[in-house]
């Protein structure tokens, strides 16, 4: 790579594998001009430093840990499959010594099914960061006290239109098999879930209590539920449907910092992707953070960069630029 600086413009000539040229052209847009050097593909670029700093520098830095949210970031909410090209890119990065982790509100069983071809090689944090595994190895889990779970459930029952899911060490629990929540979690996400009728009778260690409404959980819980509980547990919104209640020491930030310490990787060597409020805390412990274009506005404002939307495989396109 040759750099020449002049009035905040620089000239770059990059010799690279032919298979990543589409990703380079995506990043540079019309600034990239195809060139050649014998049989080796190359590109010639005249681009401003500002644009380079905002969208095209991932291949100039050696990331050691990449962390991504799943729903709304890598796949559509509730999707049971993912673009297979992700498996290829994840394996390529792992073969180059880059660690990969997914951090999601999903149940562990759902993550294992979604990432089955690579699950033995990646780390994952499930239930909003409350349980962490490295491949098939369980590392840790954080749970809520039983009396706290019961009190949250009893309060949540008082809100019209709200359904409840308990995420336990053994499996997940809801009230009824006839509910929208049950069918969405089981049929779309692939959750291991039991309908128990009385949630107060569940005999399991609970990592997360989730309040569900199909479109207005934030508005329904704002008046009194969130003010009552925000100083006692960690509350995070996951889309327009979910308000998650987890232990104060849990969450996606704590999951990322746990794996950074476990692998011996610094925050500045970490690259993260997200779309929702519960992803913003990961941004605080990363050298670079990407929000997908479909993210909430406050998430895009908090991120250091924005990539294309989930439905356009924005995360995948960035991964392909990491050499």
KETI-117664 format. One record per residue: x, y, z of N, C-alpha, C, CB in turn. Coordinates in steps of 0.02 Angstrom, whole numbers, plus 50000, padded with zeros to 5 digits. Glycine has a CB too. Example, Ala and Ser with C-alpha at 12.3 -4.5 7.8 and 13.67 -1.06 7.14 Angstrom:
REM KETI-117664
506604971650390506154977550390506604983550390505654977650452/506424988850354506844994750357506455000250394507044997050286/
END
This chain:
REM KETI-117664
500424994050000500005000050000500445006250000499525000050061/500335010749953500715016949948500265022749965501015017849877/500485027150010500095032850031500445039250012499955032650107/500085044149985500385050649971499895055949995500545051449895/500095060150042499655065150071499745071850036499785065750146/499205075150018499235081749987498565085049995499435081349912/498545090350036497925094050047497355089450069497725097849984/497495085150117497015080550146496735075350096496455084450174/497075074450041496915068849996497485063949998496775071349924/497335057649988497885052949983497755047949928497995049350050/498305045849901498295041249845498485034349871498765043549787/498075029449859498215022749884498205017749827497715020749940/498705013849823498685008249776498725001849817499285008649724/498204997749810498144991749852498144985649808497504992049895/498594980949822498584974549788498234969649834499314972049770/497714966349809497304962249854497024956249816496734966349885/496764951649855496444945649825495844947749783496224940649880/495744944349728495194946049683494524945349717495214941649620/494454940649765493804939349795493574944949842493814932949833/494044949449863493824954849907493744961449870494314955749963/493884961549805493794967749767493084970549773493954966549695/492554966349770491874969249778491794972949843491354963749773/492084970349898492024973649962492394980349962492284969250018/492974980549929493354986749926492974991949885494044985549895/492684989749830492294994449789491684996949827492074991049723/491374992449868490814994649909491025000249956490514988849948/491584999349989491815004250038492005010850006492405001550077/492325010649948492585016649917492125019849866493225015049884/491605016049846491125018849798491465020749733490785024849828/491285026549706491555028649641492275030849644491145034249615/492565031049705493255033249711493745027849688493415035249782/493505021649683493955016149666493975015049591493735009749701/494575014349564494665013249493495085006849485495005019349459/494835002249446495194995949437495844997149400494764990949398/496364993449420497014994049390497294986949386497494998849431/497894986249365498174979549362498924979649365497954976049300/499194973949386499924973249389500074966049371500214975249461/500174964749308500254957849286499614954049296500834954449324/499654948449331499054944349344498744945949411499234937049342/499034950749449498774952249516498294958149514499354953749563/497664957049539497184962449539497414968049585496494959949561/497214974149567497384979849610496854985149601498074982649592/496844989949646496404995749640496815001949652495804995249688/496595007449622496925013849631496395018649658497245016549564/496535021949714496035025849748496285032949762495835022449814/495865037849748495975044649772495385046249817496045049949713/495495047149881494945047749928495135052549984494745040849956/494645056050011494785060650066494925056750130494195065550077/495325059650174495475056350237494855055350279495985060350276/494395060150278493785059550318493385053350297493345065750311/493315052350232492935046550209493295040150227492815046950134/493945040050219494325034050237494235032450310495055034950220/494275037550353494215036350424493525033950443494385042750462/493015035950405492335034150425492115027350399491855039250401/492405024850345492115018650318492605013550292491655020450265/493235015150284493645010350249494295008450282493795012950184/494325008550348494975007450380495035000750415495085012850430/494514996450412494554990250451495134985850429493904986450445/495304986050364495854981950341496534984850358495804980950266/496564990850388497194993850408497364992350482497175001350397/496904989250518497004988050589496904980650603496534992450631/497284977850648497224970950666496744970150725497904967850683/496134968350711495654966950765495774959950792494924967750740/495724959250857495824952650888495174949550913496314953350945/494654953650922494004951150944493454954950908493924951651021/493004951350876492424954350843491804951750878492404952750766/491364956350898490754954550935490154957450898490784957151009/489644953450889489044955850855488414953650890489044953450783/487934958250893487244956450909486974952150851486804962850920/486404948950862486124944650810485504947750778485954937750839/484954947950816484314950150788484294957550773483744948250835/484124959250711484124966150690484804968550666483894970450745/485324964550679486004966350660486274961650607486464966250722/486244955050621486464950050572485884946750536486894944750607/485314946250571484714943050541484104947150560484644935650565/483554945950525482914948950542482684946150609482384947650488/482344950150649482114947950715481734941350710481664953350747/481964936450749481624930050751481804925150696480904931150750/482274926950654482454922550598482754915950623482954926150551/482594910650588482864904150605483464902150564482334899050598/483674906450519484264905050477484644911550464484054901650410/485264910750442485694916450428486034915450361486224917350485/486224920850328486584920350265487194915850274486794927550240/487234910250238487804905650247488484908850236487724899750200/488504914450200489144917850189489464920050254489044923850142/489054921050306489334922750372489784917250398488764924050422/489584910950389490004905450413490694905550380489664898750399/490694906850315491334907150279491774912750305491204908150204/491484918650316491874924350341492114923150412491464930750337/491684920450454491884919050523492464914150525491284916350564/492414908750486492964903850483493604907050457492764897850439/493544911350406494134914650379494484918850433493954919050319/494084922650471494364926850523494674922650579493824931450552/494334917350598494594912850650495254909750628494084907350668/495294907850565495924904850540496494909850541495824902250469/496334916350540496844921550543496984923950614496624927550500/496684920550663496824922050733496364927250764497504924350739/495824929150729495344933950756494794930150792495054938550700/494664931850854494124928650892493454931650870494234929650969/492934927450872492264929750853491774927850908492034926850785/491324932550925490834931550978490164934550958491074934651045/489624931150972488964934150964488684935351034488484929550922/488334940851041488064942951106487334944751095488474949051136/486874940951124486174941451105485714940251164486024936451050/485094942651155484574941051203484274934151192484024946151200/484484930851139484234924151125484434919051178484474921851057/484064913651180484244907851220484854904451190483654902851226/485254901251232485844897851208485684892651154486204894551265/485154888751164484974883551116484814886551048484374879551141/484514892451047484354895750983484994898050948483894901750996/485474900650985486114902750956486494896750928486544906451009/486494891350966486844885350944486564882850877486804879750997/485894882850871485594880650808485754885350750484834880050816/485734891950763485844896850711486564896750685485674903850736/487044895450730487754895650712488064888750714488134900450758/487674883550702487904876650709488554875250671487374871950685/488644877550609489264875850573489904878650604489214878350503/489834883850646490444886950676490404887250752490534893950648/489884884450782489774885550854490344882950897489134882150874/490684877750876491234875050917491844879650917491434868250891/491854884650872492444888950866492334896050892492654889250794/491714897850906491574904750927491354904951000491024907850882/491354910951027491074912051094490374915051085491524916751137/489954914151135489294917351133489044918951203488794912851096/488714924551206488364926651268487624926751252488614933751294/487234923151290486514922751278486134926151336486284915451270/485474926451328485034929451379485274936551398485004925051440/485444940451348485644947351360486314948051395485134950751401/486734942951389487394943051420487424939651488487614950151428/486884936351508486864933251574487224926451577486154932351596/487284923151520487644916751516488164917251460487164910751504/488774914751474489314915151426489624908251415489854920151450/489734906551351490054900251333490594901651282489534895251305/491114897551283491644897751233491604891251195492354898751265/491314891551136491174885351099490674881251139491814881351087/490844875151152490404870651190490564870851265490464863551163/491014875151285491214875651355490834881051392491974876951360/490464879151444490104883951485490604887751529489564880451529/490544894351531491004898451570490684901251633491284904051528/490104904651626489804907651685489074909451671490194913751708/488694910451725488004912851720487844917051780487514906951713/487434922151770487224926551824486464926151830487464933951812/486214925151891485494924151901485204929251949485374917051926/484544929851946484174934351990483944930652052483574937451953/483924933952110483644930752170482914928752158483694935452231/482704923152188482034920752178481494925752197481934914452216/481584929252253481074934052275481034939952227481224936552346/481594941752196481594947152147481204945052085482314949152127/481304938952062480944936252004480184936452018481164929051988/479984934052076479274933952093478974940952095479164930452160/479344945652123479094952552128479024955852059479564956852173/479514954552015479474957251947478874954351911480124955751907/478784947851916478224944551882477554947351908478254936851894/477484948051973476864950552001476724957751978476884950252077/477234961751973477144968651948476974968651873477774972851961/477304964451835477194964251763476474962051746477684959551730/476204957651788475514955351777475004961051781475344949951829/475194966351815474734972051824474684976451762474954976151883/475114975351713475124979651652474714976251598475854980851628/474184979451577473744976651525474134975451460473154981351512/474044969451432474344967951367475044965151369474344973951325/475334964751429476024962251436476024954751448476374965951494/476454951151412476584944151426477284943651456476514939851361/477444937951485478074937151522478424930751502477944937251598/479084931151496479494925251485480054925051537479794925151413/480154919351567480704918251613481244914151577480474914551679/481864916451581482414912851550482834909651605482854917551507/482794902951609483144899351661483764895851636482684894351693/484134893051683484724889151665484524883051624485114887051728/483964879851643483744873751609483394875251543483274869851655/482934880051544482534881651485482164888151497482044875851466/481724890051450481314896051458480604894051476481314900251392/480234898851505479564897451530479094903151513479574896151606/478474901451495477954906451487477304903551515477864908351411/476774907451512476154905351543475754900451501475724911351557/475684901851435475224897851394475514896151327474584901551385/475364890051303475564887851236475164891451182475474880351229/474594894351201474174897751152474384905051140473454897651176/474894907351175475094914351170475514915751109475474916351233/475484922051087475904924351032476634923551050475744931651014/476804925151111477494924551135477754917451127477544926751209/477364912551149477584905551146477724903451074477054900851177/477264904951029477344902650960477924906250926476704903850921/478034912650940478584916250910479254913550934478534923750926/479304912350999479934909851027480094902751004479914910151103/479594898551002479704891550985479744890550910479144887151014/479274893350873479234892150801479764896050761478544893850775/479904902250781480384906350744481094905950773480154913450743/481164907350837481824907550868482094900550884481794911650931/481644895650889481874888950907482034888050980482474887150867/481684891751024481814891351096481574884551124481464897151132/481924882351175481704876751217481274879951272482314872551246/480624879451266480164883051311479614878551336479874889151276/479424879651400478874876051430478334880951453479114871651490/477714879451436477144883351461476924880351527476544883451409/476984884151580476884881451648476254883951682477474883051690/475894888651652475304891251685475484896451737474894885751716/475734894151793475924898551849476684899651849475694895651917/476894905651829477614906951825477944907051894477734913651791/477554908051947477834908252014478024901252039477344911452062/477814896152001477954889152021478574886251989477354884852005/478904890251946479494887751909480064886051957479734893051858/480344880151949480914877951990481544878051946480784870752019/481844883851942482444884651902482784891151924482284884851825/483434891651911483784897951923483674902551863484554896751935/483384908451875483174912851822483704918251808482494916151840/483914918651745484404923651725484084930051701484854920751671/483474929551673483164935351642482404934851645483394936151569/482084940351662481364940951657481214945851600481024943251725/480834943651550480694947851492479964949551488480924944351427/479824955951483479134958351473479034959251398478994965051512/478484956551372478364956451300477714959951281478364949351274/477754964051230477164966651195477344967151122476924973651224/476884965751077477054965251006477304971750976476464962850969/477154977451008477374983750976477494989551023476874985750927/477274989251087477314995151130477564993751201476634998451133/478054989451207478274987851275478574993951310478794982151273/478924998251272479245004151303478715008851331479675007851251/478195010251292477675014851315477285011951374477195016451257/477155005451373476755002351426477125001851493476534995451404/477785001351490478175000551552478465007051578478734995651540/478425012451538478715018851559478385022051620478675023551503/477705021951625477385025851678477595024151749476655024951673/477635017651766477805015951836478255009851843477175014851875/478225005051796478624998951805479365000451802478434993851752/479585004051751480305005451744480565009851801480435008851677/480215015151821480455019051878480515014851942479995024851890/480065010051950480085005952011480675001052011479435001952017/480864998551953481364993251950482064995351925481114987851908/482135001251898482775002951866483355003551914482695009451829/483215004451979483765004752028483894998052062483605009952080/483504992952043483554986352077483824980852031482884984352104/483694981551966483954976851916484164980951855483424971351897/484504977851809484674981251746484104980351697485354978651717/483844985851672483294985751623483564987951555482714990351646/483434983951504483644985851437483094984251387484304982251417/482984988851340482504987751287482844983851230482214994451261/482494978851205482734974951148482194975351094482904967551167/482234980351052481714981351002481094984451031481544974750968/480554984250993479924987151016479514982151056479524989650956/479754975951059479354970751092479584968951162479364964651050/480204970051179480484967151240480784972251288481014962251221/480644971251352481014974551406481314968951448480544979451449/481974968551449482324963251485482544965651554482924960851445/482444961451603482664962751672483194957451689482054962451722/483804959651700484354955151715484724957651777484844954551655/485154953451807485544955851865485944962051848486004950251891/486054966351896486414972651884487134971351859486444976751948/487414965551878488104964051857488114960551789488444959651909/487534959351758487504955951694487454961051638486894951051691/487284958751578487224963251521487764962051469487244970451543/487684965151412488144963951356488834966851369487854966851293/488874972551402489534975451417489934970651461489454982251453/489624968051513489984963551558490184957151523489554961951620/489774954851475489944948851437490554950051393489354946551394/490584955851361491154957451318491794958251360491024963951277/491744961851415492344962751457492584956151487492194967751513/492114951651502492294945051527492714941351475491664940851545/492494941451412492854937851360493514941351342492424937151298/493534948051348494164951551337494684949251388494064959151342/494484948751450494944946351502495114939051492494634947451572/494624935051473494724927851462495224926551406494044924451445/495184930451352495634929551295496264933751301495274931451231/496284938551348496854943051353496874948151297497494939051353/496284950851280496214955651225495994962451253495714953151172/496284967851228496134974551253495504977351218496734979251242/495154981951251494574985051219494734988151151494284990451264/495314991351145495494994651082495624989551025496114998951092/495664983151042495754977950992495094974450975496264972751016/494544977450998493884974450992493444978550945493554973751060/493094975150900492634978150852491934975350866492854976850778/491424979750872490754977350889490224979950841490574979350961/489664976350837489104978150794488454977650834489074973650731/487984982250823487344981850857486814986150824487424983850929/486204985550851485644989350822485184992250875485254985050776/485234989950937484724991950986485034994551050484284986051001/484594997051094484815000251155485264995751197484215002351197/485104989251199485514984751240486204983251210485144978251250/486334985751149486994984951119487454990851134486924984151044/487164996551154487565002551163488105001751217487125008351181/487974997751268488474996851320489084993151294488174993051379/489004989151242489594985851212490044990951178489374980551160/489744996251151490135001351116490655004551162489665006751088/490495004851226490935008151275491575004451287490565009051340/491604998051270492194993951284492494991151219492024988051331/492424995051164492684992951099493094998551067492114990851053/493584996651028493985001550991493595004650935494604998350965/493115000950908492685003550854492005000150859493005002350784/491485004050849490805001250853490415003150790490435003850916/490044998350764489614999450706488884998550725489804994650648/488475003250705487745002450707487515001050636487395008750737/487064996250628486784995150562486305000850546486404988250558/486185002050482485785007850461485075007550489485755008150385/484815001650502484135000950529484105001550605483844994250508/484655003350637484675003950710484265009850734485405004650734/484105009850799483785015550830484245021650824483615014050904/483945027550821484335033650811484865034550865483885039650810/484685033250929485165034250982485755029450978484835033551050/485625023550948486165018650939486645021150885485875011750921/486375023750830486795026350777487205032350800486365028350716/486915036350844487285042050871487855039850917486805046650909/487755034350952488265031950999488825028150965487945027451051/488685025350906489185021350871489715025750838488855016950818/490305022950827490825026750794490775026350718491505024250816/490355021850692490255021250620489585017950606490835017150586/489345018550545488715015550525488845011350463488165020950511/488565005250462488625000950403487924999950374488954994150420/487884996550318487244995550286486774991550331487334991950219/486134991750315485624988650357485684981050358484934990550331/485354978050407485374970750415485144967150352484934968650474/484604969550322484344966150263484804966550203483664968950244/485304971050206485804971550153486474968450175485904978850134/486464964750230487064961350255487634966250268487284955950206/487474971750301487984976850315488554974250356487664982550350/488414970150407488944967350449489404962850407488654963350508/489104958750366489504954250324489964958150278489034949750282/489734963550250490144967650205490744970550242489734973150174/490644972650305491214975250343491704969550359490974978550409/491444963750379491884958150394492334956350335491474951950414/492064956950275492454955250216493034960050203492004955050155/493014965950234493564970750224494134969550274493314977850232/494034965150322494544963850372495024958650343494234961350439/495644960650330496114956250296496494951850345496604960350256/
END
